[in-house]
Amino acid sequence: EKIKIFSIRLLAIFLLALVISGGINLFNEYKIKQALNISSYTGNKILIKTNHKFTKDQKIIFDNELKNKYGESIYITTSAGNKAVIYSPKNIKPQDIMSYLTRPVVEFKKKDYKDKWIDTGLNDKYIKKALANTSPYSEEWIVEIELTKEGAEKFAQLTKELTGRELGIFYNNKLLSAPRVNEQIVGGHAQITGGSNGFKQAEAKEMANILSREKNIQILEVK
């Protein structure tokens, strides 16, 4: 009898979770429709879809990038799951916005014989994901990255070349970090530390969000 009661309770909790989840999804879709139907806005309303869930951190990154490129008149707003709406002036082509948002923004660079940073051909196109975590060997925050198969091969070759030297990680041509390569890194998994000062939690999370920034975006609708 106790087992039956326990099973019924589990089923009730499961059904309640489904109802809540469904309600949240419906509410999010409602917000998206509302965002697309704001008649007072005279510019374009562009509904986009990403491969992964569109997070608050991702929205902030894209919003900042759009404003840096086009000014305060363009911004990204309400998101539901993997969808969001971009508001832009009519004179900016939606496809130009997509090209801008899907371009590589993170580049791995090395120093030449003149101590100048130069491109290596490795960028965020080859990054699968990045996560902020604490090191298993200490309490320091680190950023863990996973590369694509092709990226892993390029990274292994690059870290072999740069063993004992710095690898520069640039975001929109701004140096984020320059970790020293201790040895060749194979397998497509790597850890980035914050150097002698270490990362603060917020710094590690910000870098992870930038490195794993969504690159696969498509336009679903333009109004």
C-alpha positions in Angstrom: 0.0 0.0 0.0 2.8 2.4 0.9 4.6 1.6 -2.4 1.3 2.4 -4.3 0.9 5.8 -2.5 4.6 6.6 -3.2 4.2 5.8 -6.9 1.0 7.9 -7.1 2.8 10.8 -5.5 5.7 10.5 -7.9 3.3 10.4 -10.8 1.5 13.5 -9.5 4.9 15.4 -9.1 5.9 14.4 -12.6 2.5 15.6 -14.1 2.8 18.8 -12.2 6.3 19.4 -13.6 5.0 18.8 -17.1 2.1 21.3 -16.6 4.5 23.9 -15.2 7.0 23.4 -18.0 4.3 23.5 -20.6 2.9 26.7 -19.0 6.3 28.4 -19.1 6.8 27.4 -22.8 3.4 28.8 -23.7 4.1 32.0 -21.8 7.5 32.4 -23.6 5.9 31.8 -27.0 3.3 34.4 -26.1 6.0 36.9 -25.2 7.7 36.2 -28.6 4.4 36.8 -30.5 3.8 40.0 -28.5 7.3 41.2 -29.4 6.7 40.6 -33.1 3.4 42.4 -33.0 4.4 45.7 -31.4 2.8 48.1 -34.0 4.4 51.2 -32.5 7.9 50.1 -33.6 8.6 51.2 -37.2 11.8 49.2 -37.8 12.3 45.6 -38.6 11.4 42.9 -36.0 13.5 39.8 -36.8 12.6 36.5 -35.2 15.8 34.4 -34.9 16.4 30.8 -33.9 19.6 29.4 -32.4 20.7 25.8 -32.1 20.9 25.9 -28.3 18.8 27.6 -25.6 19.1 31.3 -25.8 20.4 32.3 -22.3 20.4 35.7 -20.6 24.2 35.8 -20.9 24.0 35.2 -24.6 21.5 37.9 -25.0 23.8 40.4 -23.2 26.7 39.4 -25.4 24.7 39.8 -28.6 23.0 43.0 -27.4 26.4 44.6 -26.7 27.8 43.5 -30.0 24.9 44.9 -31.9 25.1 48.2 -30.1 28.9 48.5 -30.7 28.3 47.9 -34.4 25.1 49.7 -35.1 24.4 52.0 -32.2 21.7 52.2 -29.6 18.8 51.9 -32.1 19.3 48.2 -32.5 18.9 45.6 -29.8 17.8 42.1 -29.0 14.9 41.4 -26.6 12.5 38.7 -25.4 13.7 35.2 -25.7 11.8 31.9 -25.5 13.8 28.7 -25.5 16.1 29.0 -28.5 14.2 32.0 -30.1 14.7 35.7 -29.7 13.6 39.0 -31.5 16.0 41.6 -32.8 14.7 45.1 -33.3 16.6 47.1 -36.0 16.1 50.2 -38.2 14.7 49.5 -41.7 18.0 50.6 -43.4 19.9 47.7 -41.9 19.5 44.4 -43.8 18.6 41.4 -41.6 21.1 39.3 -43.5 23.9 41.8 -42.7 23.0 41.5 -39.0 23.1 37.7 -39.2 26.5 37.8 -41.0 27.8 40.1 -38.2 26.5 37.9 -35.4 27.8 34.7 -36.9 31.3 35.8 -37.7 34.2 34.5 -35.6 34.9 36.8 -32.7 37.4 34.8 -30.7 40.8 34.3 -32.2 43.9 32.4 -31.0 47.1 34.2 -31.8 50.8 33.7 -31.3 53.7 36.1 -31.2 56.1 36.5 -34.1 59.8 37.2 -34.0 59.1 40.9 -33.5 56.9 40.1 -30.4 53.8 41.0 -32.4 50.5 39.0 -32.1 49.7 37.3 -35.4 46.7 35.1 -36.5 47.0 31.3 -36.3 43.8 30.4 -38.2 42.2 29.0 -35.0 39.1 30.7 -33.9 35.8 30.1 -32.1 34.4 28.3 -35.2 36.3 25.3 -33.8 35.0 25.5 -30.3 32.2 23.2 -29.3 31.6 24.6 -25.8 33.2 26.3 -22.9 32.4 26.0 -19.2 33.6 27.9 -16.1 34.5 25.6 -13.3 36.8 25.3 -10.3 40.1 23.4 -10.8 40.1 19.8 -9.4 43.5 20.6 -8.0 42.7 23.9 -6.2 39.8 26.3 -5.5 40.8 28.5 -8.5 38.3 29.2 -11.2 39.3 28.0 -14.7 37.7 27.8 -18.1 37.4 24.4 -19.8 37.0 24.3 -23.5 36.1 21.4 -25.9 37.1 21.7 -29.5 35.6 20.2 -32.7 37.6 17.3 -34.3 39.2 19.7 -36.8 39.8 22.2 -34.0 41.5 19.6 -31.8 43.9 18.8 -34.6 44.8 22.4 -35.2 45.1 23.1 -31.4 47.4 20.1 -31.0 49.7 21.3 -33.7 49.6 24.9 -32.4 50.3 24.0 -28.7 53.2 21.8 -29.9 54.7 24.8 -31.6 54.0 27.1 -28.7 55.2 24.9 -25.8 56.8 27.2 -23.3 55.4 30.3 -25.0 52.2 32.3 -24.7 48.9 31.7 -26.6 46.9 34.8 -27.0 43.1 34.6 -26.8 41.5 37.6 -28.4 37.8 38.7 -28.4 36.9 41.3 -31.0 40.6 42.0 -31.4 41.0 42.7 -27.6 43.3 40.4 -25.6 41.4 38.4 -23.0 44.1 36.1 -21.8 47.6 35.0 -22.7 48.2 31.6 -20.9 51.5 29.9 -21.2 51.5 26.6 -23.0 53.1 24.0 -20.8 52.9 21.1 -23.2 51.2 19.9 -26.3 47.5 19.5 -25.8 45.8 16.7 -27.7 42.3 15.3 -27.5 40.5 18.6 -28.0 40.1 19.4 -24.3 41.9 22.3 -22.6 41.9 24.4 -19.5 42.5 28.2 -19.4 43.7 29.6 -16.1 43.8 33.2 -15.0 47.6 33.3 -14.7 49.3 34.4 -11.5 46.3 36.4 -10.3 43.7 33.8 -11.2 40.2 34.2 -12.5 37.4 35.5 -10.3 34.2 33.6 -10.7 32.5 36.3 -12.8 35.6 36.6 -15.1 35.7 32.9 -15.7 32.0 32.8 -16.5 32.2 35.8 -18.8 35.0 34.2 -20.8 33.2 30.9 -21.0 30.1 32.6 -22.3 32.2 34.5 -24.9 34.0 31.3 -26.0 30.8 29.3 -26.3 28.9 32.1 -28.0 26.1 30.8 -30.3 27.3 30.7 -33.9 24.4 28.9 -35.6 21.6 31.4 -36.1 18.8 31.5 -38.7 16.1 34.0 -39.4 12.6 32.6 -39.0 10.5 35.7 -39.7 10.9 39.4 -40.5 8.2 41.9 -39.9 
